[in-house]
Amino acid sequence: MHAQHPDALQLSLVETLGEDCVSLDASVADAHAGDWSDAPRVRPRMTLFPRTPADVASALRVLAKHRQPVVVQGGLTGLAGGATPQAGEVALSLARVNAIESFDRIGGTLTVQAGVPLEQLQTFVEAEEWFFPLDLGARGTCQIGGNAATNAGGNRVIRFGTMRDRILGLEVALPDGTVLSMMNRVTKNTTGIDLKQLFIGSEGSLGVITRLVLKLEPKPSAANTALCAVASFEDATRLLKYLRARLASLSSFELMWQDFMSAAMDIAQLKAPFDERFPVYVLVETLGESYDDDRLALEQSLERMLEEGVVQDVIIAQTIDHAKQLWAYRETVGELLSKLKPHAAFDIGIPMDRMERFVDDARSSLSERFPQQTHLFFGHLGDGNLHLLSGPYADASNLLEVEELIYAAVSEAEGCISAEHGVGVIKEPFLHYSRSEPEIELMNKLKALLDPTGMLNAGRVFKQRAACT
């Protein structure tokens, strides 16, 4: 399709949104041809940039009339291919739907549009002495609507929960352009079925999130960080239980196995934190109101764990810069993802009592079958979210073999194939490892009810596909 020969769909979209909101530019299409995943990049048929939530609904109404498949795009930081276009799809970007609409400074709620970047939102509320606790490595690019669509987790779930726990209300544009307003602003609301829960974590398969009411926390005035070396996964779980019981301000408990730590030091040219190597490392963070009191409580707790032999060595950050240096080991993930491409990147949930066995067995199986590849383990221990990065793999069939191996093991451990990144297109073939046939059937019935033509984010999460016009 060329701009000099506009078709009926293009003409209708230009009339509805305005010419500057409908792009057929090749460079724009290239920029919107994929997310951060390894899903094959595909140029969208055209790219739409609605400016308001109402524009999103209007665009969907036009697309539905023309039975045009569409992919919804936020910050394009997803790792499951959910925002990567399929052949013939139109891309609908929420980048311009980015207003911060209202702020209840008394109740601590914020009403925003879906395209607001996470870091911008964090900075805005912190200037007003409030705090939005969700935090991700992609904070500068990812959008709050995408965080809701994938039910993002991040580093502080142990204390503050996932994105689902931060949302009071939503507005959603349904595939036919109907606006479903669920903009609740109160914590207690038992007025029937909580419909917004259908859309949180559904990855845009049922509707497009356009506006959100978010629940904030008072801004912490003090943060303390420590890096602990432990002799085993079992000791890490003992440390977690002890700290949860004694530190109300505990906000992060990040686990890194030695293989990950070595790779992190290598790729980011970081110094070894301790004089000797240890099997497991734990990054601990507290967020509270009193730096001195929280620090004393953390020091006393870790001293007790050292005395009991649960912790082998520990470093407590002395300054903000020192804390950043300790976090630097954990935040090399983006660089490792790039280095190990093509890779298999797993974001799985494993019950705590089965995680050590799972990691040992997975490492053994992968090392035996693929001895030339790197296999790295790390995760958010407090919520059972384990990450595994394995690669590089030049042969796509090897990637498929790795995925089958790991997801089958996840199913056996009664875990889930995606803890926070979503299913997208990359994990859709493996959904049966986490969800039963009746569950998948019900998901498809919901999809068929709200999107009978299958035009919206077709093939993400669900097997239902839409035929392109």
N, C-alpha and C positions, 0 to 999 in steps of 0.2 A: 504494500500500500504506500502511495506517495502523496505528499502534501498537496501537490498540484491536482490530484484527482481524488478529493475527499469522498468517502463513501457515506452512506446514510448514518452509520454509527458515529463516525467522526463528527459529521455535521450536527447531529443531535447533542453530542457531548459538548461541543464548542458552544452551541446555543445555550445549553444548560449551565455550564461552568465558566465559560469565557475562554477565549482563544489562548490566553497565557497559562491556562490550567490543563491544556491538552497538548502533549508533546509527541512528535514523531521523529525527533532529532536522534540520529544514530548514536551520538556520544551519551545522550541521556539514557537511551536504551541500554547501552553497554554498562553504565553505572548502576542500572537496576536489573541486570541480568542474573544476579545471584546474591546470596548471603555469604556468611563466613564459612559455610559448610563446604564439603567436597561434592555436593550435588552438581551435576553438569549444568553449566551456565547456559541460559537461553534468553535471547533478547525478547522483551515483551512486544506485543503487536503495537501498543502505544502506552504511554505513561501518563497517568492522571495525577494532578496535584490540587485536590480540593482545598479550599481555604477555611472552611467552617464545618462543624458537624452536620449542619443542614445540607451542605454541598455533598458530603459523603453519601447521605441518604438519596439525594437527587441523582448522583452518579450511578448508584446501584439500581435505582428505578429505571434509568435509561438502559443500563447493561442488561437488566432482567428482560426488558421489553425486546431487546435484540438477541436474547439468549446467548450472551457473550460471556465466556468464562473469564474470571478475574482472580488475581492473586493480590492479597493485601500485604503491604510492606510498611514496616516501621523503620528502625534504625539499621536493618540488614545485618545485625550482629548474631543472628541465630546459627546454631550449629547442627540443626536437623534438616535443613533444606526447605523449611516450611514457607519461606518468603522467596524462594527461587522460582521464577516463572516456569510453567510447562508450555509446550508448543502451542501457539495461538492465543495465549492468555494476554489480557490487558493487565498492567500493573497499576494498582491504586496506592499511591504513597500518601502517608499521613503526616509528612514532614511539615506541612504548612498549617496543619490543624494543631496549633501549638500554644494556645493562650492559657495563662493562669487566670482563671475567671474570678475566684473569690477565696477569701481566707477568713475563717472563723478563729480569731486569735484567742478567744476565750475558751471555746470548746476544743480547739486543736484539730480542726478539719480543714482540708484544702480541696477546692473544686478546680479541676484542670481538664484540658483537652488531651487527647490521646497522644499527640505528637510531641509533647514536652519531653526533652531529654532528661534522664534520671538525674544526672549531675546538676543540671540547671535547677531542678526541683529541690534537690538537697541543699544547694547553696541559698536558694530563695528562702526556705523556711528556717534555715540556721541563722540567717540574718535577723530573724524575728524571735530568736531563742526557742525555736521548735526543732524537731528532729524527725527525719524520715529514715527509718533504720535499714530498709532494703539497700544492699550494696553489692555491686558486681564489678568485675574487672572491666566490663564494657560500658561503665557508667557514663562516660563522656559522649557516647554515640547512641546507646540503646534508648528506646522511648518507653514512656510509662504505660502506654496502651499495649505494646508488645510484652512488657513485663507481666501485665495482667493476662494477656492471651495465652501465655505459656506458664502462668503461675510461677514466676521466677522465685528462686530461693536465695542463693548467695551465702555469705559468710556468717550471718547473724541469726539464722533460723532458730538456733538453739534457745534463744531468748525471745525473739520478736516474731517468730513464725514466718511463713511464706507470704508472697504477695497477696494471696487470698485473705490472710489475716489483717491486711492493711486497708482493705476495700470496704467501705460502707455502702456505696452506691455506684451504679453504672448507668450510662446511656449507650444503647446499642442500635445500630442501623441494621435491620434484617435484610436478607438477600433481595427482597422485593422492594426495598426502599422504605418500608415501615419503620418509624422511629419508636423504639421501646424504651421508655424513660423509667428507670429504677433508681432515681437519684436520692436515695435515702441518706439522711445526715445524722441519724441517731444510732447508738450502739445496740439498743434493745428495740427489736421490731418483730413481732410475731403475728404479722397480718397475712397469713397464708404462705404459700410456697415461695421460697426465696429464689426467684427466677434468675437473679444475677449469677448464681453459682453455676448455671448451665454454660455460661460464656467464659468464666474465668478458667483458664487452662484448656479451653477447647480449640485453641490455635486458629481462630478465625473461621472455623468450619461451619459455625452456626450463625454468625453475625459479626459485624465490625464494631468493636468497642470505640466509641467516639469521645465520651466524657466520663470522668471518674470523680467520686468523692472519696478522699483518702484520710485515713486516721493517722494522726501524728503522735509523737511522744515528746515530752519535755526534753530540751536539748541537754545532753550530758555535758558537764563542765570538766570532766577528767577522764582520761584514758590511760590504761596501763597495759603493757604488752610484755610477754615472756615467751622464750623459746626453751622447751624442755626436751631433754634426751631421755628416752626410756628403752628398756631392754626387750620389750615385747608388746604385742598388741594387747595382751591381757593387762599389762601394767598401765597401758594408756586408758583402758576402760575403768580401771580402779581409780586412776587420777581424775577422770571425768566425773565419776560418781562423787568423789570426795569434794571436788571444787563446786559442783552443782549444789551440794548440801550446805556449803559454807560461804559461797560468794554470790550474793543476790545480783551483783553487777556483772556476772560472767556473760559475755556476749558472743565470743567466738572460741571454737575449739577445733583447730584445723590439724589434720593428721597428714604426715608425709613419711612414706617409707624411704629407706636409705637409697633405693634406686632413683627415686624422684629427686631427692636432695642432691645426689651426685650430678645428675643431669642439669639441675637448676644452677648449681655452682659452675658447671662447665659452660653452659650457654650464656650466662650473664656475668661470667668472670667474677664470681663472688667468693670470698674467703670462707674456708671451713669454719663454722661457728664454734666448734669444740676441738680440743686437741686430738681426740680420737673419734672414730666412727661408731654410730649406734644404729640398731635395727630400725628404730622408729623415732620420729621427732614430732612434737606437738607444739603448735603455736596457739598461745592463750591470750585473749584480750578481755579486759573489763571496761565497762563504760558506766560512770557514776557521777556523783555530785562532789565528792571530796577526793582529791588526788592523794593526799597523805593517808587518809583512812583506808581508801581502797588499796593503795600500794602496800600499806602495813598488813592488811588482811591477806593480800596475795603473797607477800613475802613469807608470812607465818605459815600459810597453807603449804607453800612449796617447800619450805624448810622441813615441815612435818613429813612430807612425802619423800624428801631426801633421806631423812632419818630412818624411815621405814623401808627404804630401798625401792620404792615405787618409781622414783625419779632418780636417774643416774647423774645428771648434771643439768644446770639451768642458767640461763642468761635473762636478767630482767632489764628491760630498756631503761636507760637513764634520761633520755631526752626524746623529743618527738622525732628527730632525725634518726636516732638510734632505733626507735620503734619501726620506722620506715625501712631501715636496713634489715630488721628481722622479718618484716612482711615481704621483703624483696624475694626471698626464696620461694614463697608460695605464689607470688605474682609473676613468675616467669612462664606461666602456663601458655600465654599467647605466643611467646617466642618458641616454646617447645612444639606447639601445634604447627607452626610454620616449618620448623626444622625437620619434623618427622613426616611431612606429607609425601606421598599419599598415606594416610593413617586411618586406623580405626580408633575413634574417640568414644569412650563409653561414659555415660552419666547414669549410673544405676543406683537403685535403692536395695540395700541388703539388711535383713534383720541383724541387730547387733550381735546376738548370740551365735550367728553363723558367719560373721564377716571374716574372722581370722582364718577359718578353714577355707572359705571361698577364695581369699587372696592367695593363700598357699597353693591351693589346687590350680587356680587360674595361672599363677606365675609358672608353676611347674609344667602345665600343659602347653602354654605358649612358648616357653623356653625350649621345650623338647621338639615341638613342631616347627617353630620359627626361631632358630638359634641366632640368626643374623640380625634380627630386628630388636628394637628397644621396647621394653615393656615397663611402664611407669605407673605406680599406684599412689593415689593421694585422695583426700576427701574431707568432708565435713562430718566428723565422727558423731557429733551430738545429735544429728538427725538421720544417721544411717545412710548418708549419700556418699557413695564411693565413685571416684573417677579413675578411669584406666585409659592410658594412652599407649597405643601400640603401632609401631611403624618404623621406617617407611615400607610400603608394599608396592612394588612395581606392577604386580599382577592383580587385577581386579578380582579374580577368582579366589586368591588368597585372602583378600579382604572379606569376601563373603564367608569363607571358611572360619575366619576369626570371629566374625559376628555370630554365626550359628553356634560356635563353640561356647562363647561367653553368654549369649542369651539363653541357651539351653541350661547352662549352669545357674544362671539367675533364676530361671523358673524352678529348678530343683531346690534352690535355697529359699523359695517362696518370696522372692524379691520383685522388683519392677524394672523394666527395661529403660525407663526414663524417670529420673527424680526431679529434674528442674529444667532441662533443655527442650523438652517436648518430643513428640513423635515425628512430626513433619513428614517428609517423603522418605527419608533415609531409614527410619525405623518402622515405617508402616508395615512392611512385610513380616515384621517380628512381633507385632502387637499381640498375637495369640500366645506368646510366652508369658504375658502379664495379665491378659484379660480372657475370660471364658467366652465361649460362643454366645451364650445368652446375653452377656454384657455387650459384646460387639454388635450383636443384632439390635439391641436396644439403642445403641449409639447411632446405628444406621437409620433406625426408624425416626429418631429425633432429627437427624440430618434431612431425611426425606420430607418430614413435616414442615421444617422451616425453610428448606431449600430444595423443593421438589425437582428442579431442573439440574441440580448439582453444579451450579455455575460458580459458587463461591469457594475458593481454596480447595478445589477438587483434588482428590488423591492425597490430601494431607490427613493423617490419622486414619481416615476411612478408606475403604477400597472403592467406594463409589467414585466413578469418574464422569466428567462431563464431556460431551462431544463438542468440539470447537466449530463455530460457524465459519 
